[in-house]
Amino acid sequence: MKPIITASECMSESAGPRPPVFLDVRYEMGGPHGRIGYDTGHIPGAVFVDLEAELAGPAGSGGRHPLPDLTTFGAAMRRAGVRRDTPVVVYDGGQGWAAARAWWLLRWTGHPDVRVLDGGLPAWTGELSTKDPEPGEGDFRPEPGALPLLDADAAAALAASGLLLDARAAERYRGEVEPIDPVAGHIPGAVSAPTAGNVAEDGRFLPAGQLAARFAALGAAPGTEIGVYCGSGVSAAQEILALEIAGYRAALYVGSWSEWTFDGTRPVATGPR
């Protein structure tokens, strides 16, 4: 199953015998709360999910967006009507980062049928709603472990033995700027792979062949162990999604750069490599 779905495919499935549950995961760091945009207009039937409150735990030594408490996450999914035997489609405002975080969490905790709306809400051509839906209570119970996960030590080891991709902007990787975290640079041995290179100008993912060529040029090959990190484990999920489209399974370092630099003792590299 493809991990992404087009707007036209969504509309067709919504009219079919197994309509998907829609989750609206709009989020913009430093911007207006995603609920504001949701209240202005969302895909009919979609339930808003709060990334910082329901898809991440409190910021701290584990990073800015560590894994959520699974009791909280599971309750949020059931509140939204998520069932184990029902397809789920997640979308955001078009960047793909927040939607991919929800996709990754659901997949990691065992949901078998989750897709991201390619291009996000801007790709939707149907009507929008301002009504709060009242879905029936779901039955999804998180069972973690279905996707690979890295901690800081495993990420460091993978940078030396396999391929660790840094999904942040290239200037942050090189250490030229760091607008968020306390230290600039990257994990030694990591390879720069900004998420912007995964999508076209309209925000939709590049075709699988182009993505495969991109990751091959960065060092991916059959049998290569691949991991991804970013600033806080959100945009890296978009790169995990792009890798899956391209045919690669990759591990997510959820703590990412914000965890790596928290205590100031881990090594930091700067420059183009």
N, C-alpha and C positions, 0 to 999 in steps of 0.2 A: 504494500500500500504506500502511495506517495504521502509524504508528511505535510504536503501543502494542498490546497484546494482553491479553485478559481471561484469568483463570485457567481458566475453562471452555473457552475456545478453545485454551489451551495443552494441556489434558488431551486434547482431541479430536485435536489435531495430533500429540501424542506417541504416540497409538495408530494413526496413519495411516502412509502409505508414506514420508513425509519428516519424521520426527520432528526437532524442533529440538535444537540444542546449547544446554544451559542453563549460564549463567555466574552464579555467586553473587558479587556485588560489595558485600557488606555493609561499611559503613564509617561510623564516627561520630567526628568530630574530638574528641579528648580523651577518648574513651570506650574501652571494651575493644576489643581487636583483632577485626576481623570474623571471623577464623578461629575464634574461640571460639564464636561463634554458629553458624557453619557446622558445626563438629564436634558441636554439640548437636542439630542437625537441619536438613536442607536438602532441596530438591526432589530426588527420586531422579535420579541421573545428573549432577547439577549439579557443576561444577568451581569451586572457589574461586579468585578472582582478587584479588590484593592491589592496592588502588588506589594506595597510596603507592610501592610497589616496582615495579609493572608498568604502571600507567596514568598515571604522572607521573614526571618526572625529579627530581633532587635540588633542594631548595629553595635559592634564592639570588637573584641579581639579576633573574632571569626570573620571580620570584614563588614562592609556596609550593608550587604544583603545576604546574610548567611541563610542556610536552609531554614524553612519555617518549622515551627513545632507541628508535628504531623497530626496531632489532635485538632489544632486550629485549621490546618490545611484541609483535612478531611471534612470537618464541619462546614467549611466554606464551600467545598465542592458539593456536598449533599444539599446545602441550602440552595445552590444554583441548579439543582435537579440532575446532577451528574450521576448516571448509573453505569455499572460496569458493562452492560450489554447494549448501551446506546452510544452512537457516535458523538464526538465532541468537536466543535470548531471554535478556535480562539482567534481573536483579532485585536489589534490595537489601532493607533492613529496613523499607521503606515510605516513606521520605522522598523517594525518587526521584532524589536528587542524584547518588549514586555510579553508579547504573544508567545514568542519562543520560550521565554522563561516558564510560562504556564504550560506550554506543550511539553517541555522537558520534565517538569515536576510530575505531570500526570503520567507520562511515559515511565519515568523513573520509579513511580509508585505503583506501576502495574496496569494502568488503563491501556487496553489494546487498540483503541481506535480514536486517535486524536490527530487533528490536522490544523494547520495555521492558514487563515485566509490570506492568500497571496496578494500583497499590496495593501493589506489592511482595509480599514473603513473607506479610504478614498477610492478603492477599487469597486466598492459596492454601488450598483446602479439601481437597486430597488428603493422602495419607500423606506423612510426612517420612522421610528416611533418615539414618543416621549413618555409612554406608559411603563410603569414598573410591572414586570410580569410576576405572576405568582406560580412558579413551577411546583410540581409535586416534589416532595422530599426524595432525594436520590438515595442510592444505596452504596455508593463507592466508599471503600475502606482502603486507605493507602497501605501498600505493602512494598516498602522500598527495596531497591537493589536490582531493578530490571535494566538499568543503564549504568555504564561505568562512571565512577566518581573518583576524583583525586583530592588528596589533602596536600599541604605544602611540601612535605617530604617527597611524596610520590610525584608531584609536579617537577621538583628539582631533579629527581632521578630520571624522569621521562625526557627532560630537556637534554640530558646527556646520552640517553640510550635510544630515544625514538624521536618524535616530532612534537614539540610543544609550540602551539600557535598563540600569539598575542593578538587579540582581536581589537585592541584599541587603535586610535588614530596613530599614524606613523610617527608624528612629532612627539607624542607621549612616549611611545616605545623608545625613541632615540634619546629621551631625556631632555629635550629642548624646552618643553613646557610641562607643567603638571598642575592643572587647575583645581584638582579635587583632593588627591592624596598627599601625604606629607613628604614623600620622596619621589623624585623623577627617575625614570629609567625602566629597565625590564629585568625579568628573571634571566640570569646568565644561561645562554644556550638556546633561549626561545627565539622563534622566527616571527617577524612582523607580518601580520595578515589582517589588515583593517576590514571590518565588516562591510564598509562601503563597497569593497570589491566583489561582494556577493550578489549585488542587486543592480538592476538597470536604473535609468533616470526616473522611471515611474514608481520605483520602490518594489517592483516585483523581482523575484529571484531570477537569476540568469538560468538558461537551460542547463540541464544536468551535464551535458558534454562540456560546456564552457566552464562550469564549476569544477568538473573533474580535471580539466586542463590547468585551471588556476592552482588547485591544490597539489597537483603533480609537480608543477613548477616550483612549489614551495617545499617540496620534499616528500610528499605523500606517495606511497607505493603500496602494492599488495603486500600485506603482512606487516606493514609499519604500524607500530602503536602510536596513536595520535591523541593529544590532549589539547584543550583550549582554555585560556583564561582571558580576563579583561580587567576592568577596574573593580567590579563588585559581583561578577557572576551573572549579569543580566545580558549584556550584549554578546557575551561568549556563547550564550544559548542560541543566539541567531546563527553563529558560525557552526555550532554543532548541527543545527538544522540544515544549513547549506551543505555541510559535509555529508549528511545523510542523503540529501538529494543527489549528490555526486557519487554515492555508493560507498561511503566510508562511515565506519562507526568510530566515534571519538568520545573521550572521557572529558567531563567538565570539572575544572578546578573552581568550585563555587566560591571559596574565599577570595581568590584572585589577588590582584595587586594590593587591594586595601587590607587584606589579611597579611600578605607577604611583608608589607612594610610597617605593620602595626607596632611590632616590638623593637624595630631598628637593628636587629641582629642578623638578619638574612642578607646574603650578598646581593648587590645591585650592579647591573651592567648598563652602560650608556653607549650611544653611537649606533651605527647602522647594523651591527651584529652583536 
